[in-house]
Amino acid sequence: MPYNYLLHHSESVDPELIEAIIDKIMNVTGFSAFTMIMILIILMVSVPLFIIMFYFTNFKRNN
């Protein structure tokens, strides 16, 4: 896998380390990378929507 785009202090990331991290995450969660990305996207979208809905429900109650 090309990891050269993951730069930190102008040096490329260690491919063995990133593979170990990805493997550990997959072993702990039991999900594939695609599933984890979908879960994170759903969380990133749903949390702000929940906050907006909570604000509007409280705003209507107070007015």
ChimeraX attribute file (.defattr): number of C-alpha atoms within 10 A of each C-alpha:
attribute: neighborCount
match mode: 1-to-1
recipient: residues
	/A:1	6
	/A:2	8
	/A:3	12
	/A:4	13
	/A:5	9
	/A:6	12
	/A:7	11
	/A:8	9
	/A:9	6
	/A:10	8
	/A:11	10
	/A:12	13
	/A:13	16
	/A:14	12
	/A:15	13
	/A:16	9
	/A:17	10
	/A:18	14
	/A:19	13
	/A:20	11
	/A:21	12
	/A:22	13
	/A:23	13
	/A:24	12
	/A:25	15
	/A:26	14
	/A:27	11
	/A:28	8
	/A:29	9
	/A:30	11
	/A:31	13
	/A:32	13
	/A:33	13
	/A:34	9
	/A:35	11
	/A:36	15
	/A:37	12
	/A:38	11
	/A:39	12
	/A:40	12
	/A:41	11
	/A:42	11
	/A:43	12
	/A:44	11
	/A:45	10
	/A:46	12
	/A:47	11
	/A:48	11
	/A:49	12
	/A:50	11
	/A:51	11
	/A:52	12
	/A:53	12
	/A:54	11
	/A:55	12
	/A:56	12
	/A:57	11
	/A:58	11
	/A:59	10
	/A:60	8
	/A:61	8
	/A:62	7
	/A:63	5
